[in-house]
Amino acid sequence: MTLNDIIQSFKNNEDNMKKAIKIDNTDFKFSMNKAIDILNRFREFETGFLNKKSLVVTNGNPYITIILCMQAISQNISLTLNIQDTMFALNSAIVKVFNINLRSDGPQIKKYMSPREFINSDADDIIVIDDRSKYYFLRDELKIKARYVSLLNIDLYTDSEDLSSLTDTITDYCSQEHIGLDIHSDGSIDDFVNETNKYDGGNVALILTKEKVNQMDISDKLSDKTVYLNCNPFAKIEVDVALKNILK
């Protein structure tokens, strides 16, 4: 199955995905155009055959499901997704599209996994994306060797009360779209850079400021993050992070 085949399958199954969204009865705004943009981004993906089993826990964001399925298929990884009972109908419809030609070799999806299922998992790699509480539960309570990875988790810096209404809008949007958000409003931009470099925060930095800032300089200092300065990143943020190889 080629990438063009997958894209065509998505287009052919758009009505099924719309029905799934109605079943989920969610405020999440799923865009088929964005899904296709994510898939097209994988024309640039540098692949390597890993031949392993990965169990990935996500917050149920459907775009993350698309990204992970593409990464797994591209690298010959047997993928099981645990979406923690979030938008199960839509996520299942997405996984089904990938499995049209892959049959039993394609990604699998689980709505819920008990502690015993995690403990008895035969996965070579257990990864938790953007959900620290779940990661700490697996690591500290169940004593499971797992990895935490940030994919759609934003560190937002703002230095002006005039931007508070915009910050509120971003907060509401991220909550609706299952995007992690940590707000930093105290201190200078340099303080923000130093703080976010000290701890394992989000892999996206959104900076809203009225001060003059050199974006290239900030991007260099935050080299492990995708950086947006005084702009709206939400039309393409999922596309921009798609090639971060979670499963390697």
N, C-alpha and C positions, 0 to 999 in steps of 0.2 A: 504494500500500500504506500503510495507516494504522498507527499504533502498536498499536491493538487487534488488527489483523491479524497483526502481528509477534508479539505476546504469545501469541495463539492458536496460531500456528505453532510457537512454542517448546513450548507445552503438548502439541501434537499429536506433536512429535518427541522427547519426553522419553525414550522407550524407545531411540531411536537414539543419544541422547547417553549413556545408560547403557552401551550396547554399545561406544561409542567409548572411554569411560573404561576398560573392561576391556581393550580393545586397547592402550591407552597403558600399562596396567599401572603406574599411578602412585599415590602416596600422597595426591595432591591430592584434597581433599574438595569436590566440586562440588555446590552447592546450587541446585536449580531455583527455590526460593523467593527466594533472593538474586538470581538472574538476573532474575526477574520484577520484583523491587523496583528493580533498576537500570533496567530498561526503563521502568517507571512513572515514574521520576524525570525522564525526558525529556519529560514533559508540561510541565515548567518550563523546558526548554532554549530559550534565546533564539537563534533561527536566523538565518542570513544566507546567501545563495547565493554561494559563492565560485568555483565552476566551475573547479576546478584538479585537478591530479594530485598525490597525496601518497603517498610511500613511507614506511612506519613500521616500525621495527625494535623488537620487544618481547622480553621474556623468556619469552613463551608463556603468561602468565597468562590463562586463558580469560575472566575478567571484564573484563580490559583489552580483549580482542578484542570483547566485546559493546559496551563503551563506545565504542570507536573506530568500529565499524560504525555505531552509532547517530549519532555525530557526523558521519560522512561522509554518510550518507543524508540527514540533516537539512540539510546545507549544500551538497548537490549536488557532493560531492567524489568523484573517482575514487580509490578507496583500494586500495593493495596492502600487505598485511601480511607481514612476514618474521618468523616466530616462532622462528627459530633451532633448529629440530628439537626443540621442546618440546611435548609433548601434541598431536602433529599430528592424530591422529584426532578428538579432542574439538574442537579449534579448527576443523578442517575441517567438522565437523558443525554448529558454530555458524554459520560463514560460509554454509554451504549453506542454512540456515534463512532467512537474510537474502536469499538469492538466489532463493528459491522464486518470487517474483513480479517480481523485478528483472531476472532473466536475466543477460545479459552486462554490464549496467550496474552490477551490484552489486559489493561488495568481493571482492577476489581474495586468495588466500593462497599464500605460498611457504614451503616447508620449509627451503630453504637458498638462499643467494645467493652467488655467487662474487664476488671483487673486481672482475672484469671486468663483471659484471652491474650492480654498484653504479656503476661508472665510466660505463657506457653507459646508465644509466637516464634516461628522459625525464621523470622526476618534476619537478614545479615546486618541491616541498618534500620534503626528506628529514629525518625526525625519528627520534631514538633515545630510547626511553622507559626510564628506570630502569636503564640499562646503560652506565656510564661507560666501561668498557674498550672496548666496541664503538664508542662515540662517538669516543673518542680514536683508535681504529684508522682509522675513516673520515676523520676530520679530519686527523690527523698523518701516517698512512701512505699513505692513498689520495688525500689532498689534496682531499677532497670537502666541499663546503659543506653542513653538516648542523646541525641544532638538537638540543640535549639538553633533555629535559623530564622532570621528576619527577612521577609520578602516584601510584604505590603504593610510596613509599619513606619509611620512618619514622625520625625522630630520636628516640631513646628516652633520657630523662633519669631517672636514679635516684640517690638520695643516701643509701641505707641498705643495709648488708650484709644486713639482715633480708629484703630484697626480692630477694636473689640467686637464690633458687629460682624465683621468678616470672619474673625476667629470663631465666633458662635456658629456662623453658617458652615464653616469647614468642619467643626465638631459634629454638627448634625449630619452632614453629608457622610463623613467617615463612619459614623455609627450605622447609618442606613446601608452603606456599601461594604460593611465588614472590612474596614481598613483601620489598622491600629493607629493611635494618635497620642503623642506625648507633647504637651505644651510647655514651652520655656519662655517666660515673659520677664524674668528678673536678670539684671546684669547686661553686660555688653555682648556684642557678637563674638568677641574673642573669648569671653567667659563661656558662651554657648558652645563654641568650637572645642574648647578645652574639656568641657564637661562631657560632651557627647563622644569625644575620643577616649575618655577614661573608662566608660562602661559600654557594655554590649547593647546599645540601643537600636533604634530603627536603622534600616539601610537607605532611608530617604530623608533628606533634610529640606524643609521648606522654610525659607527665610522671607519674612515680610517686614520691611523697614523703610523709613523715610530718609535714612542716612545713605551717604554715598558708599557703596561697597563694590569692591573688585571681585566679580563672580569667579574669575579664574583663580584668584588667590584663595578664595574660600573653598573652591572645589579641590584645589591642591591640598589644603589642610584637612579636608574631609574626603580623602582619596578613596575610602571604601564605601562612600555613599553616593547616591544619585542626588544632585543638588539642584533645587529650583529657587530662583531669586525673583521676588515680586511678580509672580505670574501664577496662572491657574494651571496646575499640573494634571488635573483630574481627567482631562480628555484622553491622556495618553500614558498615565503613570504605569498602568499594568503592562503596556507594550514596552515601556522603557526598562522595566525590571525583569522581563520575561527570560532573558538569556543568563541570568544569574543561576549558575548550575547548582541546584539544591541537592541533587542526588549523587554527585560524584564522590 
